[in-house]
Amino acid sequence: MRSSRVAAPALDRLARIAPGLVAFVRYRREDLRHDVVAGVCVASVALPVGVAYAELAGFNPAIGLYSCIWPLVAYALFGTSRQLIVGPDAATCALVAASIVPLAAVGTPEYLSMSTTLAFLAGLFCIAASFIGLGACADFLSRPILTGFMNGIAISIALGQTGKLLGFKIESTGVIRPLIEIVAKIGQTHWPTLAVGLGAFALLLLLPRFAPRVPAALATLASAACVTALFALDTHGVRTIGAVPAGLPSFVVPRIHWDALDTLAVDAAGIALISFCSATLTARSFAAKNGYEIDDDREMSAIGAANIASALSQGFAISGADSRTAMNDMTGGRTQLASIVAAAAIAFVLIFLTGPLRFVPVAALGAVLVMAAVSLVDITTLKGLWSEARGEFAICLAATVGVVALGSLKGILLAVALALFRFIRIVARPSHEVLGTVDGMKGFHSTERHADARRTPGLCLFRFNSPIVFFNARYFKRTALDVVAQTAPKPQWFVLDAVAVTGVDVTGRHAIEELRQELGERGVSFVLAGRRTQRLDWLERHGMDNVTAAQLHFPTLRAAVRAFHAARQRESGETASTSSVPTPRDAPLRPTDPAPAPLDQAITRRHDDGIPT
């Protein structure tokens, strides 16, 4: 018992540094089979993808596999996502090439050295940003953005594999141009390649149905490789991933290129941003799908650790790998152990199986990736957004189109920009309500939403559902004056529900004061209801106690209404006990009843005396 009590705090401290390591300490045996199968399947996809992305960035194919081993281990130890797989991806590879090509010739030792420096700096930036809490910037990535991003990634993956399935290369990017190119090149279809792809699709569809315990993706790729080797399909034009140099990477310390440090640092910051945003989007999406939460700051530091691990093992910058993460999820990966298994499988293949690896047909790999992409599409959420919030649906659609047409980073930035614009628009022009009472319902309710809501003549209860700040202060003042002008009979009191006003800046306070003065010129008293204690504390902190009488402030709307009725009773000469004072649930005064006197005449003492705050 004592040892367990001592171990728990130690594990909590360890979890703050290496969440994945704690997950291994608490590992459940029933997850082992699922993680092993998923890890092997991820490795089967990561191997050819790593080779392809290495070529995209201008490296030897082996460098792409080096970037898949130790980064997976580092992320498994420091990351909080159970499904995320890290490794080379198209966006970071393109940025690496664009950053280093002007500085060094492709294929030279200098080129590789600068790439490791770039990855190392990107990792340092991510870790530094995690310490100052910049992981919170991922909060701008809303659920519609996440859904749109994943749908866009799914479409991009599927379109990117079409040429591999048909046996010709697609040069265009986006959606429309690739489709046009596919139609134009359809006559160039290589039928043996298409047959391999269709056979792979058949296995991927039939195996889960008739042999659910068999890992469909792995069995499909193994079967395709055997068929290719047996019938020598590679000699008949069926493209395979080809030979891969054998051996594991040796550890090196990146050499800092001081003459190009300023350029590399700027590029590394951009790569760090892209890596984090892309990985976090993917991690959040799969965490939501599997019912758990991730820690954004720890994710940022984990991506940094993975990039540093890649740099130390002669790799290049990495990020979250969408297709491999989808494969991990589709094949049942449950914990970070799947990443360790994938790294071990890649290392094993690099040492012993680079020969058989060359027979894996690209068409079969494309079929597996298309099936993984299909699993990413979330139609249910799209339907819900369409029926519940058309604005959110538009943001989701913009994220999808942006990712497909502009690429993952630009698509994310476009969707976030639209979401921020929509947020500013909502806060700048928030909803407002005139309140009244409804028979059988407690409290005060919108007269617009409740047709039977009754307003007290001479009293205007106004709710502004937003902070009053610099970009909506003018709108608040104008709206309040319009409401007063449209109220009949003319109100004597204008009561602002301060509870709905969650904040006020300097511009907002000036707008409220200007509103009070203009209402006073019209013979209308300005009254606040709610947040009374907060306002008094603020006034005391700023040495402004002498102005507390300038605005009457009640703790609640009900207290303000009671004071209004009390003022009317005194004005009409009535003497009523406190128990007879009407409440919001009582019938409102008739239009023929006398209006209350102005606030400074009718109220000669603090009406909020005795009312708890």
C-alpha positions as CSV (number, residue, x, y, z in Angstrom):
1,M,0.0,0.0,0.0
2,R,2.7,2.4,0.9
3,S,4.7,1.7,-2.2
4,S,1.7,2.4,-4.3
5,R,1.1,5.7,-2.5
6,V,4.6,6.7,-3.1
7,A,4.5,5.6,-6.8
8,A,1.4,7.7,-7.6
9,P,3.0,11.1,-7.1
10,A,6.1,10.0,-8.9
11,L,4.0,8.9,-11.9
12,D,2.2,12.2,-11.8
13,R,5.5,14.1,-12.0
14,L,6.7,11.8,-14.8
15,A,3.4,12.4,-16.7
16,R,4.2,16.1,-16.9
17,I,7.4,15.3,-18.7
18,A,6.8,12.0,-20.6
19,P,3.1,11.2,-20.8
20,G,3.7,8.3,-23.1
21,L,6.2,6.6,-20.7
22,V,3.5,6.7,-18.0
23,A,1.1,5.1,-20.5
24,F,3.6,2.2,-20.9
25,V,3.9,1.8,-17.1
26,R,0.1,1.4,-16.9
27,Y,-0.2,-0.6,-20.1
28,R,-3.1,-3.1,-20.4
29,R,-2.2,-6.5,-21.8
30,E,-5.5,-6.7,-23.8
31,D,-4.2,-3.8,-26.0
32,L,-1.0,-5.5,-27.0
33,R,-2.4,-7.5,-30.0
34,H,-4.2,-4.4,-31.4
35,D,-1.1,-2.2,-31.1
36,V,1.2,-4.8,-32.6
37,V,-1.0,-5.3,-35.7
38,A,-1.5,-1.6,-36.1
39,G,2.2,-0.8,-35.7
40,V,3.1,-3.4,-38.4
41,C,0.4,-2.0,-40.7
42,V,1.7,1.6,-40.1
43,A,5.2,0.4,-40.9
44,S,4.0,-1.1,-44.2
45,V,2.7,2.2,-45.3
46,A,5.5,4.4,-43.8
47,L,8.2,2.5,-45.6
48,P,7.2,3.4,-49.2
49,V,5.9,6.8,-48.1
50,G,9.1,7.6,-46.4
51,V,11.1,6.7,-49.5
52,A,8.8,8.9,-51.7
53,Y,9.0,11.9,-49.5
54,A,12.7,11.7,-49.2
55,E,12.9,11.9,-53.0
56,L,10.5,14.9,-52.9
57,A,12.8,16.7,-50.5
58,G,15.9,15.8,-52.5
59,F,17.4,13.1,-50.3
60,N,18.5,9.5,-50.7
61,P,15.5,7.2,-50.0
62,A,17.2,5.8,-46.9
63,I,17.0,9.3,-45.3
64,G,13.2,9.1,-45.5
65,L,13.2,5.9,-43.5
66,Y,15.7,7.3,-41.0
67,S,13.1,10.1,-40.4
68,C,10.5,7.4,-39.5
69,I,12.4,5.5,-36.7
70,W,13.6,7.6,-33.8
71,P,11.0,10.4,-34.3
72,L,8.3,7.7,-33.7
73,V,10.0,6.6,-30.5
74,A,10.4,10.2,-29.3
75,Y,6.8,11.1,-29.9
76,A,5.6,7.9,-28.3
77,L,7.4,8.9,-25.1
78,F,6.5,12.6,-25.0
79,G,3.2,12.8,-26.9
80,T,-0.4,12.6,-25.5
81,S,-2.2,11.3,-28.6
82,R,-2.7,7.5,-28.7
83,Q,-3.1,7.4,-32.5
84,L,-0.9,10.1,-34.0
85,I,1.9,8.8,-36.1
86,V,4.7,11.2,-36.9
87,G,7.1,11.2,-39.9
88,P,7.8,12.9,-43.2
89,D,4.9,14.7,-44.8
90,A,4.5,16.6,-48.1
91,A,4.2,20.1,-46.6
92,T,7.3,19.9,-44.4
93,C,9.3,18.1,-47.2
94,A,8.4,20.9,-49.7
95,L,9.4,23.5,-47.2
96,V,12.7,21.8,-46.4
97,A,13.6,21.7,-50.1
98,A,12.5,25.3,-50.7
99,S,14.6,26.4,-47.7
100,I,17.9,24.6,-48.5
101,V,18.0,24.5,-52.3
102,P,19.1,28.2,-52.4
103,L,21.9,27.4,-49.9
104,A,23.3,24.1,-51.0
105,A,23.3,21.7,-54.0
106,V,20.8,18.8,-53.8
107,G,22.5,15.5,-52.8
108,T,25.6,17.0,-51.3
109,P,26.8,16.5,-47.7
110,E,26.2,20.2,-47.1
111,Y,22.5,19.8,-48.2
112,L,22.0,16.9,-45.7
113,S,23.8,18.8,-43.0
114,M,21.6,21.9,-43.4
115,S,18.5,19.8,-43.4
116,T,19.5,18.3,-40.0
117,T,20.2,21.8,-38.7
118,L,16.8,22.9,-39.9
119,A,15.0,20.0,-38.2
120,F,17.0,20.6,-35.0
121,L,16.1,24.3,-34.9
122,A,12.4,23.5,-35.6
123,G,12.4,21.1,-32.7
124,L,14.0,23.7,-30.3
125,F,11.4,26.3,-31.4
126,C,8.5,23.9,-30.6
127,I,9.9,23.0,-27.2
128,A,10.5,26.7,-26.3
129,A,7.0,27.6,-27.4
130,S,5.5,24.8,-25.3
131,F,7.1,26.3,-22.2
132,I,5.4,29.6,-22.7
133,G,2.0,28.1,-23.4
134,L,1.7,28.7,-27.1
135,G,0.0,25.4,-27.5
136,A,-3.2,27.4,-26.7
137,C,-3.1,28.8,-30.2
138,A,-4.5,25.4,-31.3
139,D,-7.8,26.5,-29.5
140,F,-8.6,28.5,-32.7
141,L,-8.9,25.1,-34.5
142,S,-12.7,24.5,-33.9
143,R,-14.6,21.3,-34.5
144,P,-15.8,22.5,-37.9
145,I,-12.2,23.3,-38.9
146,L,-11.1,19.9,-37.7
147,T,-13.8,18.1,-39.6
148,G,-13.2,20.2,-42.7
149,F,-9.5,19.6,-42.4
150,M,-9.9,15.8,-42.1
151,N,-12.3,15.7,-45.1
152,G,-9.9,17.8,-47.1
153,I,-7.0,15.5,-46.2
154,A,-9.1,12.5,-47.2
155,I,-9.9,14.0,-50.6
156,S,-6.3,14.9,-51.1
157,I,-5.0,11.5,-50.3
158,A,-7.6,9.8,-52.5
159,L,-6.8,12.1,-55.5
160,G,-3.1,11.7,-54.9
161,Q,-3.4,7.9,-55.3
162,T,-5.5,7.9,-58.5
163,G,-2.5,8.1,-60.8
164,K,-0.8,5.3,-59.0
165,L,-3.9,3.1,-59.4
166,L,-4.1,3.9,-63.1
167,G,-0.4,3.6,-63.9
168,F,0.4,7.1,-64.9
169,K,1.7,10.2,-63.1
170,I,-0.5,13.2,-62.2
171,E,1.3,16.5,-62.4
172,S,-1.4,18.9,-61.3
173,T,-2.5,19.8,-57.8
174,G,-5.8,20.8,-56.3
175,V,-9.1,19.2,-57.4
176,I,-10.3,20.4,-60.7
177,R,-7.0,20.3,-62.6
178,P,-6.1,16.7,-61.5
179,L,-9.5,15.6,-62.5
180,I,-9.1,17.2,-65.9
181,E,-5.7,15.6,-66.2
182,I,-7.0,12.2,-65.3
183,V,-9.7,12.4,-67.9
184,A,-7.2,13.6,-70.5
185,K,-4.8,10.7,-69.7
186,I,-7.4,8.0,-69.2
187,G,-6.2,6.4,-72.4
188,Q,-2.8,5.9,-70.9
189,T,-4.1,3.6,-68.3
190,H,-1.7,0.7,-67.6
191,W,-4.1,-2.3,-67.3
192,P,-1.8,-4.6,-65.3
193,T,-1.3,-1.8,-62.8
194,L,-5.1,-1.2,-62.6
195,A,-5.7,-4.9,-62.1
196,V,-3.3,-5.0,-59.2
197,G,-5.0,-1.9,-57.6
198,L,-8.5,-3.4,-58.1
199,G,-7.3,-6.7,-56.6
200,A,-6.0,-4.8,-53.6
201,F,-9.3,-3.0,-53.2
202,A,-11.1,-6.4,-53.3
203,L,-9.0,-7.8,-50.6
204,L,-9.4,-4.7,-48.4
205,L,-13.2,-4.9,-48.7
206,L,-13.5,-8.7,-48.3
207,L,-11.0,-9.5,-45.6
208,P,-12.7,-7.4,-42.8
209,R,-16.0,-9.2,-43.7
210,F,-14.8,-12.8,-44.0
211,A,-11.6,-12.7,-41.9
212,P,-12.0,-9.8,-39.4
213,R,-9.0,-10.9,-37.3
214,V,-6.6,-10.7,-40.3
215,P,-5.0,-7.2,-40.7
216,A,-6.4,-6.3,-44.1
217,A,-3.9,-3.7,-45.1
218,L,-0.9,-5.8,-44.2
219,A,-2.3,-8.9,-45.8
220,T,-3.1,-6.9,-48.9
221,L,0.4,-5.5,-49.3
222,A,2.0,-8.9,-48.6
223,S,-0.2,-10.6,-51.1
224,A,0.4,-7.9,-53.8
225,A,4.2,-8.2,-53.2
226,C,4.1,-12.0,-53.6
227,V,2.0,-11.8,-56.8
228,T,4.4,-9.2,-58.2
229,A,7.5,-11.3,-57.5
230,L,5.9,-14.6,-58.6
231,F,4.7,-13.3,-62.0
232,A,7.5,-10.7,-62.4
233,L,5.0,-8.0,-62.9
234,D,7.7,-5.3,-62.4
235,T,9.1,-6.4,-65.8
236,H,5.7,-5.8,-67.3
237,G,5.4,-2.2,-66.3
238,V,3.9,-2.5,-62.8
239,R,5.8,0.0,-60.7
240,T,7.1,-1.0,-57.3
241,I,8.8,1.0,-54.6
242,G,12.2,-0.3,-55.7
243,A,15.4,-1.1,-53.8
244,V,16.1,0.6,-50.5
245,P,19.7,0.8,-49.0
246,A,20.1,-1.4,-45.9
247,G,21.3,-0.4,-42.5
248,L,20.3,1.8,-39.5
249,P,21.3,5.5,-39.1
250,S,24.2,6.5,-37.0
251,F,23.8,9.4,-34.5
252,V,25.3,12.7,-35.4
253,V,25.3,16.2,-33.8
254,P,23.9,18.7,-36.3
255,R,26.6,21.2,-37.4
256,I,25.3,24.8,-37.0
257,H,25.8,26.8,-40.2
258,W,26.4,30.2,-38.7
259,D,26.7,32.0,-42.0
260,A,23.1,30.9,-42.9
261,L,21.7,30.8,-39.4
262,D,19.4,33.8,-39.8
263,T,17.8,32.2,-42.9
264,L,17.6,28.8,-41.4
265,A,16.1,30.1,-38.2
266,V,13.3,31.9,-40.0
267,D,12.6,28.8,-42.1
268,A,12.7,26.6,-39.0
269,A,10.1,28.7,-37.3
270,G,7.8,28.3,-40.3
271,I,8.4,24.5,-40.3
272,A,7.8,24.4,-36.5
273,L,4.4,26.2,-37.0
274,I,3.4,23.9,-39.8
275,S,4.5,20.7,-38.0
276,F,2.6,21.7,-34.9
277,C,-0.6,22.9,-36.6
278,S,-0.8,19.8,-38.8
279,A,0.0,17.4,-36.1
280,T,-2.4,19.0,-33.6
281,L,-5.3,19.0,-36.1
282,T,-4.7,15.3,-36.8
283,A,-4.2,14.5,-33.1
284,R,-7.3,16.4,-32.0
285,S,-9.5,14.8,-34.7
286,F,-8.5,11.3,-33.8
287,A,-8.7,12.0,-30.0
288,A,-12.3,13.3,-30.5
289,K,-13.1,10.2,-32.6
290,N,-11.8,7.9,-29.9
291,G,-13.1,9.8,-26.9
292,Y,-10.2,11.3,-25.1
293,E,-8.3,14.7,-24.8
294,I,-4.8,15.8,-25.7
295,D,-2.6,18.4,-24.1
296,D,-1.6,21.0,-26.7
297,D,1.5,22.2,-24.9
298,R,2.8,18.7,-24.4
299,E,2.0,17.9,-28.1
300,M,4.1,20.9,-29.1
301,S,7.0,19.7,-27.0
302,A,6.6,16.2,-28.3
303,I,6.7,17.4,-31.9
304,G,9.8,19.3,-31.0
305,A,11.4,16.2,-29.5
306,A,10.5,14.2,-32.6
307,N,12.2,16.7,-34.8
308,I,15.3,16.8,-32.7
309,A,15.4,13.0,-32.8
310,S,15.1,13.1,-36.5
311,A,18.0,15.6,-36.8
312,L,20.3,13.5,-34.5
313,S,19.6,10.4,-36.6
314,Q,20.4,12.1,-40.0
315,G,16.8,12.7,-40.8
316,F,14.9,15.8,-41.8
317,A,11.9,17.8,-40.4
318,I,8.8,15.7,-39.7
319,S,5.2,16.4,-38.7
320,G,2.0,14.5,-38.0
321,A,1.4,11.9,-40.8
322,D,-2.3,11.9,-41.7
323,S,-2.4,8.8,-43.9
324,R,-0.3,6.7,-41.4
325,T,-2.4,8.0,-38.5
326,A,-5.5,7.0,-40.3
327,M,-4.0,3.6,-40.9
328,N,-3.1,3.2,-37.2
329,D,-6.7,4.1,-36.3
330,M,-8.3,1.9,-39.0
331,T,-6.2,-1.2,-37.9
332,G,-7.1,-0.8,-34.3
333,G,-4.1,1.0,-32.7
334,R,-5.0,1.8,-29.1
335,T,-1.9,3.3,-27.5
336,Q,1.5,4.9,-28.2
337,L,3.0,1.4,-28.3
338,A,1.8,1.2,-32.0
339,S,4.4,3.9,-32.8
340,I,7.2,1.9,-31.0
341,V,6.1,-1.2,-33.0
342,A,6.1,0.7,-36.2
343,A,9.6,2.1,-35.5
344,A,10.9,-1.4,-34.7
345,A,9.3,-2.9,-37.8
346,I,10.9,-0.2,-40.0
347,A,14.3,-0.8,-38.4
348,F,13.9,-4.6,-38.9
349,V,13.1,-4.1,-42.6
350,L,16.0,-1.7,-43.0
351,I,18.4,-4.3,-41.6
352,F,17.0,-7.6,-43.0
353,L,14.2,-7.1,-45.6
354,T,15.2,-4.4,-48.0
355,G,15.2,-7.1,-50.7
356,P,11.6,-8.3,-50.5
357,L,10.5,-4.7,-49.9
358,R,11.2,-3.7,-53.5
359,F,8.4,-6.0,-54.8
360,V,5.6,-4.1,-53.1
361,P,3.6,-2.5,-56.0
362,V,2.8,1.1,-55.7
363,A,-0.8,0.5,-56.9
364,A,-1.5,-1.8,-53.9
365,L,-0.1,0.9,-51.6
366,G,-2.4,3.4,-53.3
367,A,-5.4,1.2,-52.7
368,V,-4.6,0.9,-49.0
369,L,-4.2,4.7,-48.7
370,V,-7.5,5.3,-50.5
371,M,-9.3,3.0,-48.0
372,A,-7.7,4.8,-45.1
373,A,-8.8,8.2,-46.6
374,V,-12.4,7.0,-46.9
375,S,-12.4,6.2,-43.1
376,L,-11.5,9.9,-42.5
377,V,-14.6,11.4,-44.1
378,D,-17.2,12.5,-41.5
379,I,-20.5,12.9,-43.2
380,T,-22.5,12.8,-40.0
381,T,-20.9,15.9,-38.6
382,L,-21.4,17.7,-41.9
383,K,-25.2,16.9,-41.8
384,G,-25.3,18.2,-38.2
385,L,-23.6,21.4,-39.1
386,W,-25.9,22.0,-42.1
387,S,-29.0,21.6,-40.0
388,E,-27.7,23.4,-36.8
389,A,-25.3,26.1,-37.9
390,R,-24.9,27.2,-41.6
391,G,-22.1,29.5,-40.7
392,E,-20.1,26.7,-39.1
393,F,-20.9,24.5,-42.1
394,A,-19.4,27.2,-44.4
395,I,-16.2,27.3,-42.3
396,C,-16.0,23.5,-42.4
397,L,-16.5,23.5,-46.2
398,A,-13.9,26.3,-46.6
399,A,-11.4,24.2,-44.6
400,T,-12.0,21.2,-46.9
401,V,-11.7,23.2,-50.1
402,G,-8.7,25.1,-48.7
403,V,-6.8,22.0,-47.8
404,V,-7.5,20.4,-51.2
405,A,-6.9,23.4,-53.4
406,L,-4.2,25.3,-51.4
407,G,-2.5,22.6,-49.3
408,S,-2.8,21.7,-45.7
409,L,-1.1,24.8,-44.2
410,K,-2.8,27.4,-46.4
411,G,-6.1,25.6,-46.0
412,I,-5.8,25.7,-42.2
413,L,-4.9,29.4,-42.3
414,L,-7.8,30.2,-44.5
415,A,-10.3,28.3,-42.3
416,V,-8.9,29.9,-39.1
417,A,-9.1,33.4,-40.7
418,L,-12.7,32.8,-41.6
419,A,-13.5,31.6,-38.1
420,L,-11.8,34.6,-36.6
421,F,-13.7,36.9,-39.0
422,R,-17.0,35.2,-38.0
423,F,-16.2,35.5,-34.3
424,I,-15.4,39.2,-34.6
425,R,-18.6,39.7,-36.6
426,I,-20.6,38.0,-33.9
427,V,-19.0,40.0,-31.1
428,A,-19.0,43.3,-33.0
429,R,-22.8,42.9,-33.8
430,P,-24.1,40.8,-31.0
431,S,-27.7,39.9,-30.3
432,H,-29.7,42.1,-28.0
433,E,-33.0,41.7,-26.3
434,V,-35.8,43.8,-24.7
435,L,-37.1,41.9,-21.7
436,G,-40.5,41.4,-20.1
437,T,-42.4,39.0,-17.9
438,V,-44.3,35.8,-19.0
439,D,-47.1,34.3,-16.9
440,G,-46.0,31.0,-15.4
441,M,-42.3,31.6,-15.9
442,K,-39.9,33.1,-13.4
443,G,-37.5,35.8,-14.3
444,F,-37.4,38.0,-17.4
445,H,-37.6,36.9,-21.0
446,S,-37.1,38.2,-24.5
447,T,-40.2,39.9,-25.9
448,E,-39.2,38.9,-29.4
449,R,-39.1,35.2,-28.6
450,H,-42.2,35.2,-26.3
451,A,-45.2,36.7,-28.0
452,D,-47.1,36.9,-24.6
453,A,-44.2,38.6,-22.8
454,R,-45.4,41.8,-21.1
455,R,-43.4,45.0,-20.6
456,T,-44.0,47.5,-17.7
457,P,-44.9,50.9,-19.1
458,G,-42.2,53.4,-18.2
459,L,-39.5,50.7,-17.8
460,C,-37.1,49.4,-20.5
461,L,-35.2,46.3,-19.6
462,F,-32.3,45.8,-22.1
463,R,-29.9,42.9,-22.5
464,F,-26.7,43.2,-24.6
465,N,-25.2,39.7,-25.1
466,S,-21.5,40.6,-25.4
467,P,-18.7,42.5,-23.8
468,I,-18.8,46.2,-24.6
469,V,-15.4,46.9,-26.1
470,F,-13.8,49.1,-28.7
471,F,-15.2,47.4,-31.8
472,N,-18.9,47.2,-30.7
473,A,-19.2,50.2,-28.2
474,R,-20.6,52.5,-30.9
475,Y,-23.1,49.7,-31.9
476,F,-24.1,49.2,-28.3
477,K,-24.9,52.9,-27.8
478,R,-26.8,53.3,-31.1
479,T,-28.8,50.1,-30.4
480,A,-29.7,51.2,-26.9
481,L,-30.9,54.6,-28.1
482,D,-32.9,53.0,-30.9
483,V,-34.6,50.7,-28.4
484,V,-35.5,53.6,-26.2
485,A,-36.9,55.6,-29.2
486,Q,-39.1,52.6,-30.2
487,T,-40.4,52.0,-26.7
488,A,-44.0,53.3,-26.1
489,P,-44.9,54.9,-23.9
490,K,-41.6,56.6,-23.4
491,P,-39.6,54.9,-20.6
492,Q,-38.6,56.7,-17.5
493,W,-35.9,54.1,-16.6
494,F,-33.5,52.3,-19.0
495,V,-32.2,49.2,-17.2
496,L,-29.1,47.5,-18.6
497,D,-28.7,43.9,-17.6
498,A,-25.0,43.9,-16.7
499,V,-24.8,40.2,-16.1
500,A,-24.8,39.6,-19.9
501,V,-22.0,42.1,-20.3
502,T,-19.0,40.0,-19.5
503,G,-16.4,42.8,-19.9
504,V,-16.0,46.5,-20.5
505,D,-12.9,48.3,-21.8
506,V,-12.1,52.0,-21.8
507,T,-14.0,52.6,-25.0
508,G,-16.9,50.7,-23.6
509,R,-17.0,52.7,-20.4
510,H,-17.0,55.9,-22.4
511,A,-19.9,54.6,-24.6
512,I,-21.9,53.8,-21.4
513,E,-21.3,57.2,-20.0
514,E,-22.3,58.9,-23.3
515,L,-25.4,56.8,-23.3
516,R,-26.2,57.8,-19.7
517,Q,-25.8,61.5,-20.6
518,E,-27.9,61.3,-23.8
519,L,-30.7,59.4,-22.0
520,G,-30.6,62.0,-19.2
521,E,-31.2,64.7,-21.8
522,R,-34.2,62.8,-23.0
523,G,-35.6,62.5,-19.4
524,V,-34.7,58.8,-19.1
525,S,-32.7,57.5,-16.1
526,F,-29.9,55.0,-16.8
527,V,-29.8,52.1,-14.4
528,L,-27.5,49.1,-14.1
529,A,-28.6,45.6,-12.8
530,G,-26.1,42.9,-12.0
531,R,-22.4,42.8,-11.3
532,R,-22.8,45.5,-8.6
533,T,-20.1,44.2,-6.3
534,Q,-17.7,43.9,-9.2
535,R,-18.3,47.5,-10.2
536,L,-18.0,48.8,-6.7
537,D,-14.7,46.9,-6.3
538,W,-13.4,48.4,-9.5
539,L,-14.4,51.9,-8.5
540,E,-12.7,51.5,-5.1
541,R,-9.5,50.2,-6.7
542,H,-9.4,53.2,-9.0
543,G,-10.2,55.7,-6.2
544,M,-13.6,56.7,-7.8
545,D,-15.9,56.1,-4.8
546,N,-17.3,59.6,-5.2
547,V,-19.0,58.7,-8.5
548,T,-21.0,55.7,-7.2
549,A,-24.1,57.8,-6.9
550,A,-23.9,59.0,-10.5
551,Q,-25.5,55.7,-11.7
552,L,-28.0,53.7,-9.7
553,H,-26.8,50.1,-9.6
554,F,-28.9,47.2,-8.3
555,P,-27.6,43.6,-7.8
556,T,-30.3,42.0,-9.9
557,L,-33.0,42.9,-12.5
558,R,-35.7,42.0,-10.1
559,A,-34.3,44.4,-7.5
560,A,-34.2,47.2,-10.1
561,V,-37.9,46.5,-11.1
562,R,-38.9,46.5,-7.4
563,A,-37.2,49.9,-6.9
564,F,-38.9,51.2,-10.0
565,H,-42.4,50.2,-8.7
566,A,-41.5,51.7,-5.3
567,A,-40.6,55.0,-7.0
568,R,-43.9,55.0,-8.8
569,Q,-45.8,54.3,-5.6
570,R,-44.1,57.2,-3.8
571,E,-44.7,59.5,-6.7
572,S,-48.4,58.6,-6.8
573,G,-48.6,59.2,-3.0
574,E,-49.2,55.5,-2.2
575,T,-47.9,54.0,1.1
576,A,-47.3,50.3,0.7
577,S,-45.4,47.8,2.8
578,T,-42.5,46.0,1.4
579,S,-44.5,42.8,1.1
580,S,-47.0,44.6,-1.2
581,V,-44.4,45.8,-3.6
582,P,-45.1,44.2,-7.0
583,T,-42.5,41.8,-8.4
584,P,-41.8,40.8,-11.9
585,R,-44.3,38.0,-11.6
586,D,-47.1,40.5,-10.8
587,A,-49.1,42.2,-13.5
588,P,-47.4,45.3,-14.9
589,L,-48.7,48.8,-14.3
590,R,-51.4,50.0,-16.7
591,P,-50.5,52.7,-19.3
592,T,-52.8,55.0,-17.5
593,D,-50.9,54.8,-14.2
594,P,-48.8,57.9,-13.4
595,A,-45.1,57.7,-14.6
596,P,-42.4,57.8,-12.0
597,A,-40.5,61.0,-11.4
598,P,-36.9,61.3,-12.7
599,L,-34.4,59.2,-10.8
600,D,-32.7,62.0,-8.9
601,Q,-36.0,63.3,-7.6
602,A,-37.9,60.1,-6.9
603,I,-35.0,58.3,-5.2
604,T,-33.7,60.2,-2.2
605,R,-31.9,57.3,-0.6
606,R,-30.1,54.1,-1.6
607,H,-32.8,51.8,-2.8
608,D,-30.5,48.8,-2.7
609,D,-30.1,49.1,1.1
610,G,-30.9,45.7,2.6
611,I,-30.7,43.9,-0.7
612,P,-28.0,41.2,-0.6
613,T,-25.3,41.4,-3.2
